[in-house]
Amino acid sequence: LGGPFWLGRGFRVIWGRIDGAVESAGKALGGVYRHWTVRLLVRLPVAAAILYLSNLYGKEFLGYCQSMAQGMSNPSIVYKAQLRNGQTIVVNDYIEAYHWLRDNTPEDSRVMAWWDYGYQISGIADRITIADGNTWNHEHIATLGKCLTSEESLAHAIVRHLADYVLVWTGGGGDDLAKSPHMARIGNSVYSDICPDDPLCRHFGFNKDGSPTPTMAVSLLYKLHAHNQQNGVQINGTLFKEVFTSRYNMVRIYKVRKVSKKSKKWLADPANRICDAPGSWYCNGQYPPALAKLISKRRSFKQLEDFNKEQTAQDLEYQRKYLQGLNQAG
C-alpha cells in the first residue's frame, strides 16, 4: 500500500498547487475568466498535461515508493540478502545471537558490546548491557571504547571487572571494525594513551593493502573479530573463549574468563548505587574499586565542548591538534 498512498498524496499536492496557479491566473484575467467556456479552455490543457506526466512518470514513482515503503517497514536486524550464487536468503543472525544469550547464559550475565546494540541486548536477549542508546555519559562510552581498542591483555584487565560476555558485530558494512575509528577517537578524547598525540587516531585502522596497523592488530576488537578467520589471528584462550558465531558470521560472542567475582558482587549491591531519592528507579551506577586507578585517569569531556567553563592548556592543545588533523585530512 506504500506506493499507491504516496502516489495519491503526491498527486493531490501537485493538483492543488496547479489549481491554485490557474485560479491566480484567472484573477489576473478578471471578468473574462469567469465565463465557463474560458474556464474550461484553461483547465482542459492543464488536466491533459497532468494525465500525460502522470502516465510518463507515475509507474517509476510508484515503483520507487513501493521499494522505499518495503525497506522502511522491514525490521533492520532481519533482512533479505543474496549470496554470490544468486540465492536469496534471510539474514537472521542478530536475532540468533540475542536468543542464544537469552537461552544459554545466566540471567545475571552482563554483556559488553558497543552502545549501538544495547537496547537490542536488553530487549531481546533480556540481559544486562554495559551501555545503550540512552547512555549520555561520554566518559562511560569512552571507557567502553578503551576496552575494545586496547591491547588484548590490557583490555581483559578492565573487562573482567565489568562483563561476563563480549558481543561483536563482525559482518556487513556497519560492523564493529567499520566503527572502530570512532571507538578509538571517543576513547582517546578521555584516555589520551589510546592514540598518543593523535586525536584522530589515524594509526588505528588498516593499511592500503588491507592489513591491520600495529595498534589495530593487537586490539581486543580485532582479535575477537578475526579469531580463527584470519591467518595467524587467535584470541588468548586463557582470557576469552568463543562460545557463539552466527550462521552468516554477522555476530560473535565470547565468554570472559577469570571474571572478578568480587567486582561483580560489589556492582550488584544496591548500596553501591547513587539514587536521586531513596527507593528510586533512577540510580547512577559506580565502577568497582578495582578500576579506581583507571577511572582516576579520565579527562572530563565537558571541558572540550563547553565554552562556559574554564579550559586547561591541555584541553586547548587537544582541540588544536584535533582541528589541525581535520584540516589536513580535508
N, C-alpha and C positions, 0 to 999 in steps of 0.2 A: 504493500500500500504506500510505501515511501515515495516512489516515483510519481504516481498519479496525484498524490497530495501536493507535492511541491510544484508539479507542473500546473495544477489548477490554481494554486496560490500565486504562482508567478504570472499566470495569465490574467488573473483578477487585478494584480498590481499594475501590469502593463496596460490593460484595458482602461483602468481608472485614470492613469496618467494621460493616455491618449485622448480619452473622452474629455478630460479636463482641458487639454490643449485645444481640442475642437471647440469647446464652449468658449474659451478665451478668444479664439479667432472669430467666433460668431458675434461676440460682444463688440469686437473691433469693426465688424461689418455693419453693425447697427440693425436697423429695421429689416434690411434685405434678408438677413439670416433667419428671421422669424417665420418666413414663409416656408411651409412644409416641403415644397419641392426643392428649395435651396438646401434645406437641412438634409434632405435625403441624398441629394447630389454630393454633399460634403462627406456624409457618413459612409456611403457605399464604397467609395475608393479606399477609405481608411479600413473598413471591415475586410475588404478584399486583400489589402496588404497584410493585415494581421493573419488571415487564414493562410496566405501564401507562406509567410515567415514561420507560422506555427507548423505547417507541414514540412518545411525545409529543415528546421532545427528542432522540432518537437521530439522526434524519435531519439535524436542524440542526447537531448537534455533529459528525456525520460530514462534512458539507459544510465546516464550519469547519476541521476537521483536514486535510482534503484541500487546501484553499486554502493553509493555513499550510505544509504539507509541500512543496507545489509551490513556494511562494515562497522557502522556506529552502534548497531543493535547487538552484535555478537560480543560475548564476554572476551576480554583481552587475554585471559590466561588459558583459553581454549580456542583454537583456531585451525583452519584448514591450511594445508601446505602441499606442495608437490615434490616428490622425490625426483632424482635425476632421470629415472626411467619413465617419468610422466605419471606415476601412480599418485592419486590424491589420498592424503592421509589426514587424520585428525590428531593434532598435537595436543596431548592431554598431560604432558609431563609435569606441569606445575601442580595441577590437582593431585596427580600421583604422589608427588613429593610431600605435599601437605597432608594427604591421607596417610602416608607412611609414617610421618611424625605422630599423627594422632593415634595410630593403631599400634605403634611399636616403641614408643618412648614413655617413661613415667609421666604422670600428669603434672609434676612439678618441674619438668625439664625446661631449661632456659635455652633459647635458640638465638645464636648470634648470626645476623645477616645484615646486609646494607639496608638502610632505613626504608627504602622503596617498598620492600616486601613485608614490612612489619604488620600491617593490617591483615594481609592475607594469612600470615602465620598465626596470628591471634584469632582470626575469624574462622578460618577453615581447619587449621591444624589444632586449634584450641590449646596453644602452648604459649608460654611467656616469651616475649621477644625483647631484645635489648633496646630497640628504637623503632619508631614508626613515623608515619607522615605528620603526626601531631607533636613530634619532638622539636620544640623550638630552641632548646638549649644547644647552641652551636658548639660549645666546648665538649658536650657529650658526643655529638656526631663526629667531632674531630678525634675523640678518643677511640671511637669505633673505626674511623679511618686509619688511625695509627695501628690498631690491632691487625687490620687486613694488609696494610702496606709494609709493615715491619718485617725484618728477617724472621724466619720461621720460629726459631727457638725464643727470640725476644718477644715475639707475638704470643707464643704459648704462655710465657711467664705472666702475661696480663690476662689472656683469655680464660685460663684455668680458674681465675677468681670471679669470673662473670658469667660463664656459659657452660652448658653441658654438650651442646652440639653447635656446629657451624654449617650454615647452608649458603651455597654459592650458585648463582646462575651462570651456566657455562656454555650456552649456545644462543645463536641468534645475534642480530646486530646490536642489541641493547644489553648484552650480558655484562658480567662484572668486570671483565678485562676492558671492555669499552668504556666503562665508568671509572676505571682505576685512576686515570689522571685527576679526576675530580676528588676522589677519595684522598689521594696524596696531597692535593692542594689544600683541601679543607683541613686535613690533619696537620699540615705544615703551618697553617695560619695560627695554630695553637701550640703545637710541638715543633719547634724550629729545627729539631735534629733529624726530621724525616728527609728534608731536602735542604741541607745547609746552604745558605746564601743563594737560594734559587726558589723564590716564591712560586714560580710557575711549575716547578718540579719537571723541568724539561728532560731530565735524565732518568725519569721514572716512566718507562714505556718500552717501545720497540724500535729496533734499528730498521733501516730501509729494506734489508733482506728478510725482515720478519722475525729475526731473533730478538729475544728479550735483552734489554740493557742489564748491566750487572745488578743494579738495585732491584729491578723487576724480577730477575731470575731467582733471587734468594727470598723474595717476599712470600708471606704466607698465602696471599691470594693466588699468586701464580702457581705455587706448589699444589694448592687444592684444586685449581682449575686444570692443570696439566698432568696430574698424578697418573702414572702408567699409561699416558696417552701421547706424551712427547718423549722422544729418546732421551734417556738419562734423567728424567724428572720423576722423583718419588718423594712422598712425604716421609717424615721421620715417624716410623711406626710406634715409637715409644711415646710420642706426643699426640698423634691423631690417628684415628682409624676410619677408613672408608666404610660406610655402612649402607649407602644407597646411591645409585646412579640411575636416573630416569631412562626410559626406553630410547629416546632420541637424544640423550646426553645434554638435555637442557638444564638439568638441575643435579647437583651432587651434594650429599650430606655426609659430614664427618663427625664422629664422636670424639669429644675431647678427653684425652687420658689424663690421669693424675689431677682430676678436678679437686680443688680445695674444699673439703667438707666444712672446714671451719668458716671460710668466707661465705659459703652457701647458707650455712645456718645463721650467720650474722645478718645476711641480707634478708632472710625470711622472717626475722624477728620484727614484729610491728613496732617495737620500742625504738628501733633504729631508723624509723621514717619520720620525716618532719611534716606534720599535717597543719593545715591552716586553722583547724579547730579540733578539739577532742572528738574522736569518733568520725571525723570527716572522711569522705572518699578521696578527697584531693590531698595527696601526700607526696612530697618530693622524696625520692629515694636518695640514698647516700652510697658512696663507694666503700667497700670493705677496708678496714685498717691496713690490710696487706698492700693496698695500692696507694697509700698515703704519699709515699715518696714520688710516685709518678704524677699524681694529681697536683702536687705542690709545684710541679714544673710547668703547669699550664699557663698560658697567657690569656687574658680576657679579650675576646674578640671585639667586645663593645668599644674598646679603645680605638679600634681601627675604622669604625664606621660612625661613631657618634662624635660629631664635631663640637658638641656642647661640653664634652669632658676633656680634661687636660690630657695630652698625649706625651709619651716619653720620647726621648731621642731614638730609642729602639723601634717604637711604633712608626715614627716618621720615616725612618730608614727602610722599614719593611714596605711601607706604601710606595716609597720612591723606587725601590727595586722592582716591585710588582708592576707598577705603571711603565717603568722602563722596559721590562720584559714584554709587556703587551705591545708597546710601540715597535720594538724590534721584530716581534712576531708578525705584526701587521705589515 
